[in-house]
Amino acid sequence: MTRSPDLDALSRVSAHAVPPDGTAVSVAEFRGPLFAEWGTTMRADALRTAFRGVSAETLRERTRIPSIECREVWDRADPITIERIEAAAAADRGRAWPDALGSLFARYVRDGDRATYERVVADRQERLSRAVIAAAATGDPTWIDEAADGAVVLCEQSTWSLPAHDDAHARRGFVLPDVAAPYLDLFAGEVVAQLAVADRILGPRWDESWPGLRERIRHEAETRVFTPFETRDDLWWLGYWRDVNNWNPWILGNVLLAAVLLLDDADRVARMLARALDSLDRYVAGLPADGAIDEGVAYWWNGAGRMLEMLDTVAAITDGGLDATRIPVVAETLRFPMRMHLGVDWYVNAADGWARSRGHEPWQLPFRWGRLTGDARVTQWACAARRPDGPVADVAGGLPRLVRALADTAWRDAEPGPAPLPAAVWLPSVQVFVRRAAAGTSAGLALAAKGGTNDENHNHKDLGSFVIAAGGRQLLVDVGKPTYTAQTFSAGRYGIRAMQSGWHSAPAPFGLEQGEGPAFTARVVSAPQGEPGSAAQSESAVLELELAGAYPLAAGDSWLRTFRFDGSGSAGGAERVEVADRWRLSEDGAHRVHLIAAGDVTASGGTVEVAADGRRIRISADDGGAPVVPALEVWELDDPELIAVWGPRLTRLVYDMRGRAGTFSTVIEELS
């Protein structure tokens, strides 16, 4: 597919789009890794044949979403999770359901605020999920009624799409949704799957006490989701006219699950499954062989993780006929977040990802897939997050994920243990290098360095940047994602400080910002070793990048950055990391190197110390052999998402130097 230059510039950072004039929408069958594994058995004719004679109820049973009548599941569900959900549900009772006002929806267009409306609809969905689980666990008619109220509230909501995603403004200039043409986005998929799971669980009771409710759910699902999915080829995330990202598996998996649970026509389910698999194959084809996700770990959960959930559903409803566990790229993608783990709840982050676990990740997902694929390290990594005194899943993760975790007794009984924490990881597709002194421990320093391109999904200008963790805790950091607004996925994206190269630990030749788009890249000069390609060797802990291509510099200019991890330690016995810059430019000028620190930052005697949570590092720098003391610039944070990760402030260390050619060295050591 040939894309226009304008489309190339927008495709990685626009949340949704309509096809530009003249763009062809091609729905020709796609042949990617799924087709290579399954062939024509994933096409509609074969699936209709496979489902012939299989009742709709049998398909629903294969999803492993248990009805309220499956008491053997609900009676053995994790008691801690059930107890906490019931307590929270009891607190909901007597309060009005949150009101998703039109004025809140309109704010996205009027003043750029999207978070307020999103919080309201999330509160509605979480309250419904609590009521469904309380009803399933107890059978109490009060909770059955509460869940019915929540289902009606969602059915009467004008749109299931979020204002930041809805296409009514782009198509018709509306500040409200176009109810005559519902848009199928991420959260329409989330709502339809939630209602379908609620219907599956509580349907027998709703038939008795709420006749007509289940028909209403099916009507709304048909109008808002199933018909658009089957008839609108212009939905960008299907992959018929532009590249796909995490939207693709997230929506497809939810639509498929809802179709199986709500539709009584197995032939139609087969056709929808074939369409979904053809679209998903486009996402799988875009995954690199090393399994890396350019959006980072935070988006793995709602991208590649959603792919895994959908593939699990596909295997289940085809009774094992379409099994993806042997597809190599699926197995490598499963390992990605385990490879990015720094320690406890800290991760290597990139793009719009956050550096710290939010606490409601669906850990049962990698636990189950580790067992399905026989990957003991993935299972071990998931178990490291299991807390026997905590819930098996969080309501915030959505009702389908919550129910899957509650129904999984192996996950309920999993014992926590140490995380694998690989010693060295090199992912060439995204040019990400992670290194620590030894596998299986977060003690000491860890380095994560990044090259890549400034055309990545949810891109930040971060080429040549790096993260340093001590004891697993990031101290030199990647800022990550602030709260989304209308600016985030617009032409003004890089006006946001957190997304600028000047607020990453990266150089700034002539004080320049990095360029945006696919033309601005890093080039690997010398690659390290590390999994998945090879085992770590002591002499392999060096990555060298040519960064001139990341900036609008003259042809022939060079800015080399070399990352060197010394696990043997310096005279004091601790590990050290050296970041060496060497440049040769066509003009003389002033340059900068930036470091972004989180914690208490103090400058003393020509060095800088950074400390947080009992961890400390010392940073020293020299310009051609002469020590350099940086200026310290404090960013007092006012964004709640950034404060939740970093605390009240971040500090930028600014090192100034000059010259047409020169060298600059930064050394980081851990302090006991």
Stockholm file with secondary structure:
# STOCKHOLM 1.0

chainA/1-672         MTRSPDLDALSRVSAHAVPPDGTAVSVAEFRGPLFAEWGTTMRADALRTAFRGVSAETLRERTRIPSIECREVWDRADPITIERIEAAAAADRGRAWPDALGSLFARYVRDGDRATYERVVADRQERLSRAVIAAAATGDPTWIDEAADGAVVLCEQSTWSLPAHDDAHARRGFVLPDVAAPYLDLFAGEVVAQLAVADRILGPRWDESWPGLRERIRHEAETRVFTPFETRDDLWWLGYWRDVNNWNPWILGNVLLAAVLLLDDADRVARMLARALDSLDRYVAGLPADGAIDEGVAYWWNGAGRMLEMLDTVAAITDGGLDATRIPVVAETLRFPMRMHLGVDWYVNAADGWARSRGHEPWQLPFRWGRLTGDARVTQWACAARRPDGPVADVAGGLPRLVRALADTAWRDAEPGPAPLPAAVWLPSVQVFVRRAAAGTSAGLALAAKGGTNDENHNHKDLGSFVIAAGGRQLLVDVGKPTYTAQTFSAGRYGIRAMQSGWHSAPAPFGLEQGEGPAFTARVVSAPQGEPGSAAQSESAVLELELAGAYPLAAGDSWLRTFRFDGSGSAGGAERVEVADRWRLSEDGAHRVHLIAAGDVTASGGTVEVAADGRRIRISADDGGAPVVPALEVWELDDPELIAVWGPRLTRLVYDMRGRAGTFSTVIEELS
#=GR chainA/1-672 SS CCCCHHHHHHTTTCSCCCCCTTCCCCCCCCCSHHHHHHGGGGSHHHHHHHHTTCCHHHHHHHTTCCCTTCHHHHTTSCHHHHHHHHHHHHHHTTSCCCCCCHHHHHHHHHTCBCHHHHHHHHHHHHHHHHHHHHHHHHCCHHHHHHHHHHHHHHHHSSCSSCTTTCSHHHHHCCSSCCTTSCCCCHHHHHHHHHHHHHHHHHHHHHHHHCTTHHHHHHHHHIIIIIHHHHHCTTCGGGSSSSCCCTHHHHHHHHHHHHHHHHCCCHHHHHHHHHHHHHHHHHHHHTSCTTCCCTTCHHHHTTTHHHHHHHHHHHHHHTTTSSCCTTCHHHHHHHHHHHHTEEETTEECCCTTCCSBCCSCCCTHHHHHHHHHHTCHHHHHHHHHTCCTTSCSSCGGGCHHHHHHHHHCHHHHTCCCCCCCCCSEEEETTTTEEEEESSTTCCCSEEEEEECCEETSTTCCSCTTCEEEEETTEEEECCCCCCCCBTTTTSTTGGGSGGGSGGGSSCEEGGGCCCCCEEEEECEEEECCCCBTTSCCCGGGCEEEEECGGGTTCCTTCEEEEEEEEETTCCTTSCCEEEEEEEEECSSCCEEEEEEEECSEEEEETTEEEEEETTEEEEEEEEETTEECCCEEEEEECCCHHHHHHHCSEEEEEEEEEECSEEEEEEEEEEEC
#=GC SS_cons         CCCCHHHHHHTTTCSCCCCCTTCCCCCCCCCSHHHHHHGGGGSHHHHHHHHTTCCHHHHHHHTTCCCTTCHHHHTTSCHHHHHHHHHHHHHHTTSCCCCCCHHHHHHHHHTCBCHHHHHHHHHHHHHHHHHHHHHHHHCCHHHHHHHHHHHHHHHHSSCSSCTTTCSHHHHHCCSSCCTTSCCCCHHHHHHHHHHHHHHHHHHHHHHHHCTTHHHHHHHHHIIIIIHHHHHCTTCGGGSSSSCCCTHHHHHHHHHHHHHHHHCCCHHHHHHHHHHHHHHHHHHHHTSCTTCCCTTCHHHHTTTHHHHHHHHHHHHHHTTTSSCCTTCHHHHHHHHHHHHTEEETTEECCCTTCCSBCCSCCCTHHHHHHHHHHTCHHHHHHHHHTCCTTSCSSCGGGCHHHHHHHHHCHHHHTCCCCCCCCCSEEEETTTTEEEEESSTTCCCSEEEEEECCEETSTTCCSCTTCEEEEETTEEEECCCCCCCCBTTTTSTTGGGSGGGSGGGSSCEEGGGCCCCCEEEEECEEEECCCCBTTSCCCGGGCEEEEECGGGTTCCTTCEEEEEEEEETTCCTTSCCEEEEEEEEECSSCCEEEEEEEECSEEEEETTEEEEEETTEEEEEEEEETTEECCCEEEEEECCCHHHHHHHCSEEEEEEEEEECSEEEEEEEEEEEC
//
